[in-house]
Amino acid sequence: MNDIQKRLAEEKKHINSIQAPEELEMRLRNALNHAPEKTKRNVFNWLAAAISLFLIIMMGSQYNAFAYYGKKLLGFDEVIFGTLKELNEKGMGQIVDKKTNLRDGTELIINGIISDSNQLVLYYTLSNPNGIKESTSDHFRLSRITGFLTKSNVGGGTYLINDDNTEIKGTMSFDPVSPFAKKLDVSFWQPIQNDQMIEGTISFPYNPNKAMATELKKPLKKTFKVDKGTIKFHSITASPSMTVIKGSLNVENFDRVNFALEGIELIANGKPIEIMGGGSNSSLTGKKFDIRYDALPKKLNSLELVMKEFVGYQKLDKKISLASISDSPINLGGKDLWIKKMATTSQGVEITIATADDVMLDGVSIQTQKDITPLRTTVNQLHTKLDENKEVKERTLLFDSTAKPEYLLIEGMHFMKSYNQKMEIPVD
């Protein structure tokens, strides 16, 4: 057996023993398409990649990745909850234990990570026996993770400082990292003098074989119509740490309410899965979104996506008399509006109103005997309790007028509207 045949045999044996990362076929095709010019050494790399690609194609969706059980990360019981706590109890993830010192002498420790196709969760500790400075606890930030084919932005996290103010335990989530990365660089910001910040980096080896396998991945290809456009659902990816729905939308008033995606529920086995967050971003190809839910049940019998509520619009053409102000609400197409007070000041006419949190008025103006003056701006928005059971959004409308208005005019309103559109997701 010549050297190449021997090395191919060894590589085939190695391939049979490792976990195939999600979407390896696509990544290998991309790697082959961008491979460097052939050299004697690259002949083996090409052949090994070709064998890997062939094996993945042959095995397809029947590939059963092994579950990894390592050591439990200690000291994080009060920081993590729910699914992450369960995964840590099972010892899922990779112990890192990499350390560096900040400028003020505080030690930063990357304790470990949990990684899958939806996210990487990093566990860290800040420790200083002399006490952690307030500037450090307030301004220290983990910002991103980079590596081979990896540029992972930071998501959300939690942290807890001990009673002695000498230790902080925290977690931070990032976008998923490449299964081809062997080393990861974690960037962080730390404060220095005069409220300035400086960026630092800590690196650690990454073992993709300790990443958890995807449990369910399906295209959705479903479009729901709403008052001001359409929302399209493209895919669902369920991993041990969370479930992510991705899609795109073309909705004119999407940003007129806070987190309109919150009204989209994922129902598994007849029960809603807790929503963990989500977001949207605009690009040349349109606005894309993702919604993040908790992990799916291990035994999955049914799965359904329900757009229970989403941002809507209602035409009102409402003319409200300002002759007298009372505590009674004014009905706006099923939503209540309270006029709290009205005054004419050096800044103009000020009208303080209150509505439900999801209501945003459209086409607002005031009318006097002679003129109609459009809204200039809205200020002093805050949430107040109307009574023990009801919280409202209060704000002040400013108009460039010195004349006492007779009417408040409202053309329409944006609000969270009930849609109840549903989509069954196959689980077999």
N, C-alpha and C positions, 0 to 999 in steps of 0.2 A: 504493500500500500504506500503510495507516494505521500508527500507532506500535505498536499492540498486535500486529498481524500481523507487522510487521518484527521485533519482539522475540521473538515465537514462532518465527519462522524462524531467528533467531540461536540461540535456545535449543535448537531441534531439532538444529541443526548441532553445537552444543556437546555435547549428549547423545550423539550418534553417535560422538564422539571420546573419551569417557571410559569408565573401567572401572566396571561395575556391581557395587557391593558386595554381599556375601552377605546374603540375606534382605531385599533392598531393598523388595520388594513388600510384605512384612508391615510394615516400618517406615513405608513411605509411607501405608499404610492407617491405621496408628495416628496418624501425623502429621495426616492429613486429618480423622480423627475428633475430634482435639483442636485443630483449627485455630481461631485467634481470629476474632472477629466480622469480617465482610467490610468491607474499606475499598477505596478505589480502587487502592491499591498492592497489596493482597492478591489482587485479581482475577488479576493476572499470576502470582503465586506458586501459586495454585490451578490455573491452566491449565497451568503448567509442570510441576507435580507430576503432574497428570492425564496429560500426554503421557509423562512418565517412566514412570508406572505402566503405561500402555498398551504402551509399547515393551518393558518388562521382561516383561509377560505374554505378548506375541507371541513374544519371543525365547526365554523359558523357560530350560530347561537347556541349550539349544544356544549360549548366550552364551559366547564364547571370550575371556576376559579376557587382556589382553596381559601378558607377563612384563616386570618392570622390572629393568633392570641399571644400577646406579649405580656409585659408587666403593667400593672395598674399605676397610673400617675397619682402620687400621693400629695395630699395637702390642698386639693382642689374641690373637695366635696361641697363647700359652701359657695363656690363660684359657678359650678355647672349644674344644670338641671335637666330633667326629662331625658330625651334620647341621648344627648351627649354623656350624661351621667351613666346611663345604662351601658353605652359603648365602653366607657372608661372602666366600669366594673368588670367587664368581660376582658379587659386588657387589650382592646383593639387599638392599633396605632403603632407609633414608633417613638421610643425613648431617644431623646437628643442629648440633653444635659450639656449644652454648650454655653460658655460664660464669656462675658466681657465687662469692662468697667466703664461707667459714664464719667463725664468730666468732673462731677462733684464727689466721686468715690463710690457712688452707688453701684452695686453689682447687678448686671442684667443676666438672667439665666433663661435660655430657651430650654424648657423642661422636656417638651415632646410635642408631637403633632398627631392629628387624626386626619387622614386624607382619603378622598374618594372623587368620583367624577363630577360632583356638584360643588365641592368646596374643600379647602384645607383649613382646619382649625388648629391654631397655634396656642400652646400653653406656655406662659412666661411668668417669671418672678423678678421683682425688683427688691433688693435687700441692702440695708445699710444699718449696722449696729448703732451708729450715732444718730439715727433718725433720718427719714427721707424728707428732704426739703419740700415745702409746699409748691415751689416752682416746678420741681420734678414731678410730683404727683399730679399736678394740674396740667402740665404741658408735654410730658413725655408721650410720644405717639409712635406706634408701629405704622409704617406707611405703605410698604409694598414688598413683594417677594419676586425675585428674578432668578433666572437660571436658563439652562438650555431649552429653547422653545417655550420659555415661561416668562410672562410678565403679568403677575397676579396683583390686582388692586385690592385694597383693604375693604372689608365690609364693616360689620358691627362687632361689638365685643362687650365684655363685662369685666370688672375688677373689684377687688375687696382689699382694703387696707386694715392691718391688725390694730389692736388697741394701743400698742406701744409705738405705733407709727414707724416701725422699723422694716416692715415687709408688705409688699403688695403682690397678691396673686391675681392673675388675669388670664383671659382668653381673648383671642381675636380671630375672626374668620377672614379668609381671602378667597379670591377666585381659584378654581382648581389649577393645579400645576401639571406640567407635561409628564407623562409616564416615562419619557426618555431622559429626564433630568437626573443627574447623579449628585449634584451639589446645588443647594439653594442659598441665596443671599437675602437676608432679611434686612431691609432698610428701616431706620427709625430716626425720629427727630428728638433732640434733647435740648433743654434750655442752657444758655450760658449767660453771661452778665448783660445787663441793660435790656432785658426782655428779648434778646436775640436768640435764634435757634441755629443749631448746627446738625447736619445729617451724619449719621454713623451707619455702619454695616456689620452684621455678624453672620458668619457662614457656617453651614453644617452639612454633612453628607445626607443625601436623601435616598431611601431604598423604596422604589416604586412597587416592589413585591409585597410591601407591607400596607399598600393602599387597599381599601375595601372595594369589592366588586360592585358594579351597577346591578341593581335588582330588577329594574324594569325600564325599558326605553322604547317609546313608540311615537310615530308621527301622529298628529291629530287632524290637521287639514279641515278645520271647521271655522266658519265665519258667522258672527252674530251681528245683526243690525241694531243700531241705537239711534237716538234722535238726531244726532249731529255727525253720523258717520258709521264706520264699521270697525269691528275688532276681530282679528284673526288669531287663532290658536295653532301654533306650528308643531309643538312637541311636548312630551312629558318625559322627564328623567328622574327615576326614583333610585336613590342610593341609601346606604344605611344611616346617613346623618340627616338627610332632608330629601324633599321632593320639589322639583323645579318645573314650572310650566313656562314655556317661552312662546312669544308671539309678536305680532306687529299690530299697529292700529292707525287709523286715519279718522280721528274724532276731533272735530273743531274745538269743542269746549272741554277737552280732557283735563286741562290744568285749572279749570274753574272751581273744582272742589278738591279737598285734601284727600289724597290717596284713593282715587276712584276704584283702583284694583282690589280694594279691601272687600268689595261686595261680591267677588268671585270665589265661590266655595268649591273645595275638593271633597267629595263625599266617598268614603271607603267603608264598605260593609254597612252602609246605611247611616254612618256617623261622620260628621264633618271633621276634617283634619285641621289642626291648629295652624293658622297662617303665621309665618315667622317674619315676613317682610316682603319687599319687592321694590321695583323701580323701573324707570324708563329712560331712554336716551334717544336723541335725534341724530340722524346722519343723512348723507346724501340719498340713501335709499328709503328714508322715512323714519318713523318713530317705532322703536322696538321696546318690548317690555319683558320682564320676568316676574313671576310670583313665586315666592318660596314658602313651602309648607313643611310641617314636621314629617318625619319618616312614615311610610305606610305600614300597616299591620303586617306581621310576618305571614299570616294566613289571609290571603286576599281573595275574597269571593266576588266582589263587585266594586266598580270604580266609576264615578260620575263627576263631571264638571258642571257646576250650576252657576250661571250668572244671575244671582239673586237680585243684586242691585248694581247699577252703573250710572255714570253721570248722564243726566237728561236735561231737557230744556222745555219750558212751558211759556207760551205767549200769554201775557196778562193784560196789557193796556189798561192798567189800574190807575184810577184818579182818586187820591185819598185827601179828604178835607183836613186842613190844619187849623180850622177855626177853633177847635178845642181838642185837648190831648187827654186821654183817659188811660186807665190801666188795662182796659180790655184789649185783647189781641184783635188784629185785623186779618181776615182770612185771605191768603194769596194762593188760590188754587190748591187748597188742602194743607198749606203751610201757614204758620202764624207769624205775624209781624207786630212787634210792639214799638210804638213811638214813645220814647222815654222823656225827651225834652227837646225844645227848640229855642234858639237864641240868635239874635243879630249882634255880631261883634265887629271889631275893627278888621277881623280876618274875613268877614262875610257872614252868610247864614250858616248856622251849625244845627244839624238835626241828628240827635242820638237815637239809634234804633237797636233792636235786638231781634234775632231770628235763631232758628236751629243752626247748628254748626255747619251743616252741609249746604245751606242756602247762600247763594250769591246773586244779588240783584243785577239786572241788566237794563241799560237805557234809562238811568235815573235822572230826573230833573225836577225843578220847582217851577211853579207858575204863579205869577202875580197878575194884577189886572192888566198890565201892559206887556210883560215879557215872559218868556220861558228860558230858564238858565240851566244848562246841563251841569252835572256833577263835576267838580274840579278834582277832588281826591277824597280818600277815606283815611281816617287817622284813629289812633287810640283803640285799636281792636284788642279785646280781651274777652275771656270767658268768665261769666258770672252765674251764680245760682239764682234761678227764678224762684224756686222753692226747694224743699228738701229732695225732691225727686227729679227736678228738671234743671239742666244746665243750658244756657243760651250763649250765643256769640253776640257781644255788644260792640258797636263801633259808631263813630261820629262821621256824618257826611258833611263835606264842606262845599259851599257854592259861592261863586263870585257875584254876590248881590248884596245890596244894603237895604233893599225893600223887603218888608215882611211878606212871606209867601202865603198864598191861599191854599195851594194844593201841592201834594207830592205826587209826581208822575212816575210810574214804573212800567216799562215796556214788557219785561219778562224776567224769568229767573232760571238760573242753573241750580240743580239739586241732585241728590242721589235718588234715582227713580227705580221703582220695582220693575224688573223685566222677567225674571224666572225662566230664562232660556236654558236648556239642558243639553248635555252631550254625554252619551254612554262611551266609556273607554274600555275596550276589551282587555281582559286580564290573563287570557290564556296564551 
